[in-house]
Structure formats: structure tokens, C-alpha cells
Amino acid sequence: MPVVAVKARRGSIGVYINGLGNVTPIYTDMIRSRVDGELMAVHFKEGDIVHKGDLLIEIDKRPYTAALEQAEGQKVRDEAVLANAYVDLARYKKLLDQNAVNEQQYATQKALVEQTVGIVKTDQGVIDADKVNLVYCDITAPITGRVGLRLVDPGNIVHATDTNALLVITQIQPISVIFTVAEDDLQKVLRKIAAGQHLQAEAWTHDGSTRISTGVLETVDNQIDPTTGSLRLRANFDNADNQLFPNQFVNIRLLLEEKGGVTLLDRAAVQQGTGNSNYVYLVKDDHTVTARNITTGVTEGEDEEVTGGLDPGDVVVMTGVDKLAEGTPVTVAMADQAAGKSGKSGGTKK
């Protein structure tokens, strides 16, 4: 009976915890105006990557410039009044020393000086507030990220009390994925974190066919969701190629450990027996097959860890097992050779 076989081999396999995740930006900023006025200029395009400190929007500064000049003029006037009050206070002090005025007049003048000092400080506060408003007229990017759709246009009147944002900036690099794992796996993760290990997290497409990016576990939530019996974790990704997009659903594979020096076998060669038992058809030296019970461990991709029943180098039938029985003689084609022959001639080597 012609069959395709594979060899058990020695190698390494990862122990993973799987979870469903949602790509979540580390920072998302809703940009709003802190002053009222006409929107004069927009310095970004929708979808642009902007950097922290970049000028995004300009609001009409003229009303605030005029208010600043008025406040500065008021301060100059009040400072002149204060200077004159100090002169009068000094004069009353000399007259008081000569008993030329009563103490009440001196006290009144001293109170007037202190009152005027307060007025000058108030003027300075108004000036500082007007300067802050001028700064608020230039809206800059608080973070580095991607700009969303523009929500206002030049010429619009904006207000500090508006509930709608002018634009939204989302940090793309780095970005995080919040995913859930079963509470039964929590202690495994916590032990690794307590040992100071930085666990690797892999983001895969929702169908599990393609690995998108590799990152590192950042943190664990502080409570288990009692309705689902799961815990949320956050993993951070550099996202240098921008393949992870906010609110994208991904599968996360959290690598707990790498087991080395174990016996590995192609999953297609493992047959399901009764109950939870597994077996394979082992090719013996006399080119007949025998059913061999095996115990399996971790599965990763197409590889299955064999913890008992096989040794590295054992030849196991992968294709054609449905026609086999104990002691059936076989003609063996190794899977790698058969694949190479098929790629060249379209047939299968026997």
C-alpha cells in the first residue's frame, strides 16, 4: 500500500495562551477649542501623521490681542496711581513723626497703598489670562498620531463650550491590544510576570492565518469579569508597518515558554482513537505498519508535541492511513520528497 510518511524529530515548541483582542490606541485626543472665535486656518490634511507640537489650527487672535493691550494700558495707569500713593505715604510718615497729622490719616493712606497694590496685581492677572488666550488661539498637537476626518472648516465660529471636537488624533506607533484570557490561565501569567519575564505577544488575523505583528505584554487588569470568567490584559506593539489599526479585532497568542529538546510530529499524522487516546501508524524496518499509542502535549501550528510513545527518527504514516491495518505492508514516500516530486512533475514519489 503506497503511503506518505513523516519522521518524528527533535525540536522546540512554544507554549501559548490564546485570546481574542481589540486594537486600542494608547492615547486618543479629542481636540477642542479653549477660546471663542473664528477659525482662520487649518494646517493639516485628513489622515496626516502629525507630531507633538505641530500647529494644527489657528483661531482669530485680534480680539485677544486688543484685550491684552487694554489690560496692559490699565496696568500702566494703576502703577502710576500706586507710585503716587507711595509718595503720599512717605509724606504722611514724615508729618506723623512731627505730629503734624493724626495717625488715622496715615493709616488711611497706607490702606490706599495696599489697595492699589492689589489692583496692580489684578491687572497683571488679566494680562496673564489674555496671554494664555492668545496661546490657545494656536492649537497644536498634544501627541504624535494620525489625524481623523476634519470636523470644522476655516471660517467657522468655534466656542470653548462646544461639545463636538475640532478633530481627533489617535496614536498609532506604538499601539496596544487589549485581549482576554480565561481566569484558569491567570496564575500561569502572574508567575511569569513575578519572575521578571517580559512575555511575547503575537497578533494574528481574526481567522488565525497570518501573523500581523509581535509585541510585549504590558500589564494585567486588576479584576476578573465575573460574568465571563475572563481577565483583560494589554500588550504593546511598535506597529512600525502600521498593520494594526484602532478597533481592529485580532487573535493574540501569548508565549508563556519555549520548550526545547522535545519530540515533534506533524499533526496530520496523529490519529484520534477512542476516548481521548491518540495513536499513529509506525512504519517498521520490514516496511509494515503497526498502530502505536502516543501521548501528546502542546500544539503549535502544524506541529504536535509527543510526550510518549515515539522517539525522534521514527517514521509515521501521514497520508493513506484509512486503508491500513495492523501489519499492512507499505511503500513509503517521505512527505518532503513527495512534495518536491509533486512540485516538479505533478505526481507523488513512491
C-alpha positions as CSV (number, residue, x, y, z in Angstrom):
1,M,0.0,0.0,0.0
2,P,1.6,3.3,-1.0
3,V,1.7,5.9,1.8
4,V,3.2,9.3,2.6
5,A,5.1,9.4,5.9
6,V,6.9,11.8,8.1
7,K,9.7,11.4,10.7
8,A,9.3,12.4,14.3
9,R,12.0,14.9,15.1
10,R,13.6,16.7,18.0
11,G,13.0,20.4,18.2
12,S,11.4,23.3,20.1
13,I,7.8,24.3,20.6
14,G,6.1,27.3,22.2
15,V,3.5,27.1,25.0
16,Y,0.9,29.7,24.2
17,I,-2.3,31.2,25.7
18,N,-4.8,32.3,23.1
19,G,-7.1,35.2,23.5
20,L,-9.4,37.5,21.4
21,G,-8.3,41.1,21.4
22,N,-9.2,44.6,20.2
23,V,-6.6,47.0,18.9
24,T,-6.7,50.0,21.3
25,P,-4.7,53.2,20.9
26,I,-2.6,54.1,24.0
27,Y,-3.6,57.7,23.6
28,T,-6.6,59.2,21.7
29,D,-7.1,63.0,22.0
30,M,-10.3,64.9,21.2
31,I,-9.1,68.3,20.2
32,R,-11.4,71.2,21.2
33,S,-11.0,75.0,21.3
34,R,-10.5,76.6,24.6
35,V,-11.4,80.1,23.3
36,D,-14.2,81.5,21.2
37,G,-13.5,82.9,17.8
38,E,-13.4,82.5,14.0
39,L,-11.3,79.6,12.7
40,M,-8.8,81.2,10.4
41,A,-6.6,78.4,9.1
42,V,-6.3,74.6,9.2
43,H,-2.7,73.3,8.9
44,F,-3.3,69.5,8.4
45,K,-4.9,67.1,5.9
46,E,-7.2,64.3,6.9
47,G,-5.2,61.2,7.6
48,D,-2.0,63.0,8.1
49,I,0.6,61.8,10.7
50,V,1.2,64.9,12.9
51,H,3.9,65.2,15.6
52,K,3.6,66.6,19.1
53,G,3.8,70.4,19.0
54,D,2.8,70.8,15.3
55,L,0.5,73.7,14.6
56,L,-2.9,72.3,13.6
57,I,-5.5,75.2,13.8
58,E,-5.4,79.0,14.1
59,I,-8.2,80.9,15.7
60,D,-8.6,84.7,15.1
61,K,-6.3,86.4,17.6
62,R,-7.3,90.0,17.1
63,P,-9.9,90.3,19.8
64,Y,-7.5,88.8,22.3
65,T,-4.6,91.0,21.2
66,A,-6.8,94.1,21.7
67,A,-7.9,92.8,25.1
68,L,-4.2,92.3,26.1
69,E,-3.3,95.8,25.0
70,Q,-6.2,97.2,27.0
71,A,-5.1,95.3,30.1
72,E,-1.5,96.4,29.8
73,G,-2.7,100.0,29.5
74,Q,-4.8,99.6,32.6
75,K,-1.8,98.2,34.5
76,V,0.4,101.2,33.5
77,R,-2.3,103.6,34.7
78,D,-2.7,101.8,38.1
79,E,1.1,101.5,38.5
80,A,1.2,105.4,38.2
81,V,-1.5,105.7,40.8
82,L,0.4,103.3,43.1
83,A,3.6,105.3,42.7
84,N,1.8,108.5,43.7
85,A,0.2,106.7,46.7
86,Y,3.7,105.6,47.9
87,V,4.9,109.3,47.7
88,D,1.9,110.4,49.7
89,L,2.5,107.7,52.2
90,A,6.1,108.7,52.7
91,R,5.0,112.4,53.2
92,Y,2.4,111.4,55.8
93,K,5.0,109.3,57.6
94,K,7.2,112.4,58.0
95,L,4.3,114.6,59.1
96,L,3.2,111.9,61.6
97,D,6.7,111.8,63.1
98,Q,6.4,115.6,63.5
99,N,2.9,115.3,65.0
100,A,1.6,117.4,62.1
101,V,-1.1,114.8,61.1
102,N,-3.1,112.4,63.1
103,E,-2.4,108.7,62.9
104,Q,-5.8,108.0,61.2
105,Q,-4.7,109.9,58.1
106,Y,-1.5,107.9,57.9
107,A,-3.4,104.6,58.3
108,T,-5.9,105.6,55.6
109,Q,-3.1,106.4,53.2
110,K,-1.3,103.1,54.0
111,A,-4.6,101.2,53.3
112,L,-4.9,103.1,50.0
113,V,-1.4,101.9,49.0
114,E,-2.2,98.3,49.8
115,Q,-5.5,98.6,47.9
116,T,-3.7,99.9,44.8
117,V,-1.1,97.1,45.0
118,G,-4.0,94.7,44.8
119,I,-5.4,96.5,41.8
120,V,-2.0,96.2,40.0
121,K,-1.8,92.5,40.8
122,T,-5.3,92.1,39.4
123,D,-4.2,93.9,36.2
124,Q,-1.3,91.5,35.9
125,G,-3.6,88.6,36.3
126,V,-5.8,89.9,33.5
127,I,-2.7,90.3,31.3
128,D,-1.6,86.8,32.0
129,A,-5.1,85.5,31.2
130,D,-5.1,87.4,27.9
131,K,-1.7,86.0,27.0
132,V,-3.0,82.4,27.7
133,N,-6.0,83.1,25.4
134,L,-3.5,84.1,22.7
135,V,-1.7,80.9,23.2
136,Y,-5.0,79.0,23.0
137,C,-5.6,80.6,19.6
138,D,-2.9,78.4,18.1
139,I,-4.0,74.8,18.6
140,T,-1.0,72.4,18.5
141,A,-0.9,68.6,18.5
142,P,-0.6,67.2,22.1
143,I,0.6,63.8,20.9
144,T,2.1,62.2,17.8
145,G,-0.5,60.3,15.8
146,R,-2.8,60.1,12.9
147,V,-5.5,62.8,12.3
148,G,-9.0,61.7,11.6
149,L,-11.6,63.4,9.5
150,R,-11.8,67.2,9.7
151,L,-14.9,68.2,11.6
152,V,-14.7,72.0,11.0
153,D,-13.7,74.3,8.2
154,P,-12.0,77.7,8.0
155,G,-14.5,80.5,8.6
156,N,-16.5,78.5,11.2
157,I,-17.1,80.1,14.6
158,V,-15.9,77.9,17.4
159,H,-16.6,78.2,21.1
160,A,-14.9,76.9,24.2
161,T,-18.3,75.3,25.2
162,D,-18.7,73.3,22.0
163,T,-19.3,69.6,22.7
164,N,-18.1,68.5,19.3
165,A,-14.3,68.1,18.8
166,L,-12.4,70.0,16.0
167,L,-10.5,66.8,15.2
168,V,-9.4,63.6,16.7
169,I,-5.7,62.4,17.0
170,T,-5.0,58.7,17.5
171,Q,-1.6,57.4,18.4
172,I,-0.6,54.7,16.0
173,Q,3.0,54.0,17.0
174,P,3.2,52.4,19.5
175,I,-0.3,50.9,19.8
176,S,-1.8,48.3,22.2
177,V,-4.1,45.4,22.0
178,I,-6.5,44.7,24.9
179,F,-7.3,41.0,25.0
180,T,-8.9,38.5,27.4
181,V,-7.7,35.2,28.8
182,A,-9.5,32.6,30.9
183,E,-9.1,33.0,34.7
184,D,-7.7,29.5,34.8
185,D,-4.6,30.8,32.9
186,L,-4.1,33.8,35.2
187,Q,-1.8,32.2,37.6
188,K,0.5,31.0,34.8
189,V,0.8,34.5,33.5
190,L,1.3,36.0,37.0
191,R,4.1,33.6,37.8
192,K,6.0,34.6,34.7
193,I,5.5,38.3,35.4
194,A,6.6,37.8,39.1
195,A,9.7,36.2,37.8
196,G,10.5,39.3,35.8
197,Q,9.9,37.9,32.4
198,H,8.6,40.0,29.5
199,L,6.1,37.8,27.7
200,Q,6.0,37.9,24.0
201,A,2.5,38.6,22.4
202,E,1.7,37.8,18.8
203,A,-1.2,39.5,17.0
204,W,-2.8,37.3,14.3
205,T,-5.6,38.0,11.8
206,H,-9.1,37.1,13.1
207,D,-9.0,33.8,11.1
208,G,-5.6,32.9,12.5
209,S,-4.0,32.6,9.1
210,T,-1.5,35.4,9.2
211,R,0.7,36.9,12.0
212,I,0.4,40.7,11.9
213,S,2.9,41.9,14.5
214,T,4.8,40.9,17.6
215,G,4.8,42.8,20.8
216,V,5.2,42.5,24.6
217,L,2.7,42.0,27.4
218,E,2.4,45.4,29.2
219,T,0.0,44.9,32.1
220,V,-2.8,42.9,33.6
221,D,-6.2,44.3,34.7
222,N,-6.9,44.4,38.4
223,Q,-10.1,42.3,38.4
224,I,-11.7,39.3,36.7
225,D,-15.0,39.8,35.0
226,P,-17.4,37.5,36.9
227,T,-19.9,37.3,34.1
228,T,-17.4,35.7,31.7
229,G,-14.7,34.4,34.0
230,S,-12.0,36.1,32.0
231,L,-9.3,38.8,32.6
232,R,-8.2,41.6,30.4
233,L,-4.6,42.1,29.5
234,R,-2.8,44.8,27.5
235,A,0.1,44.1,25.1
236,N,2.0,46.9,23.3
237,F,3.2,46.7,19.7
238,D,5.7,49.0,17.9
239,N,3.4,48.8,14.8
240,A,6.2,50.2,12.7
241,D,4.5,49.0,9.5
242,N,1.0,50.3,10.6
243,Q,-0.6,46.9,10.1
244,L,-2.6,47.2,13.4
245,F,-5.5,49.7,13.1
246,P,-7.6,51.0,16.0
247,N,-10.6,48.9,16.9
248,Q,-9.4,46.1,14.7
249,F,-10.2,42.6,16.1
250,V,-7.2,40.3,16.3
251,N,-6.3,37.0,17.9
252,I,-3.5,37.2,20.4
253,R,-1.1,34.4,21.2
254,L,0.8,35.0,24.4
255,L,4.0,33.0,24.6
256,L,4.5,31.5,28.1
257,E,7.6,29.5,27.5
258,E,9.7,27.7,24.8
259,K,10.1,24.0,25.4
260,G,13.3,22.7,23.8
261,G,14.6,19.2,23.1
262,V,11.1,17.7,22.7
263,T,9.8,15.2,20.2
264,L,7.7,16.8,17.4
265,L,5.4,15.3,14.8
266,D,3.2,16.7,12.1
267,R,-0.3,17.0,13.4
268,A,-1.7,15.3,10.2
269,A,0.0,12.0,11.3
270,V,-1.8,11.9,14.7
271,Q,-5.0,9.8,14.7
272,Q,-7.8,10.1,17.1
273,G,-8.6,6.9,19.0
274,T,-11.4,6.0,21.4
275,G,-11.9,8.5,24.2
276,N,-9.1,10.9,24.4
277,S,-6.4,8.5,23.2
278,N,-4.2,9.2,20.2
279,Y,-2.3,6.8,18.0
280,V,-0.1,6.7,14.9
281,Y,0.8,4.1,12.3
282,L,4.5,3.4,12.8
283,V,6.5,2.1,9.8
284,K,8.7,-0.8,11.0
285,D,12.0,-1.8,9.4
286,D,10.3,-4.6,7.5
287,H,8.1,-2.0,5.7
288,T,4.9,-3.0,7.6
289,V,2.9,-0.8,9.9
290,T,1.9,-1.1,13.5
291,A,-0.5,1.0,15.5
292,R,1.3,2.8,18.3
293,N,-0.5,4.6,21.1
294,I,1.1,8.0,21.9
295,T,0.6,10.8,24.3
296,T,0.6,14.4,23.1
297,G,1.3,17.8,24.7
298,V,1.5,21.2,23.2
299,T,0.3,22.0,19.7
300,E,1.7,24.9,17.7
301,G,0.8,25.4,14.1
302,E,1.3,22.1,12.3
303,D,3.5,20.7,15.0
304,E,2.4,18.4,17.8
305,E,4.5,17.6,20.9
306,V,4.7,13.9,21.5
307,T,5.4,13.2,25.2
308,G,5.4,9.4,25.0
309,G,5.2,6.5,22.5
310,L,7.6,7.9,19.8
311,D,11.3,8.7,19.5
312,P,12.9,11.2,17.2
313,G,13.6,9.5,13.8
314,D,10.6,7.2,14.0
315,V,8.7,7.1,10.6
316,V,5.0,7.6,10.9
317,V,2.3,7.4,8.2
318,M,0.7,10.7,7.4
319,T,-1.4,10.1,4.3
320,G,-3.1,6.8,3.4
321,V,-4.0,5.7,7.0
322,D,-7.6,4.9,6.1
323,K,-6.5,1.8,4.2
324,L,-4.1,0.5,6.8
325,A,-4.5,-2.3,9.3
326,E,-2.0,-3.9,11.7
327,G,0.8,-5.4,9.7
328,T,-0.1,-4.0,6.3
329,P,3.0,-3.8,4.0
330,V,3.6,-0.3,2.7
331,T,5.6,1.5,0.1
332,V,6.8,4.7,1.8
333,A,7.3,8.1,0.3
334,M,8.6,10.7,2.7
335,A,6.4,13.9,2.8
336,D,9.2,16.3,2.0
337,Q,10.3,14.2,-1.0
338,A,6.8,13.7,-2.2
339,A,6.1,17.4,-2.0
340,G,9.3,18.1,-4.0
341,K,8.4,15.5,-6.7
342,S,4.8,16.8,-6.9
343,G,6.1,20.3,-7.4
344,K,8.2,19.1,-10.3
345,S,6.1,16.6,-12.2
346,G,2.6,16.7,-10.6
347,G,2.9,13.2,-9.3
348,T,3.8,11.5,-6.0
349,K,7.0,9.7,-5.5
350,K,6.5,6.0,-4.4
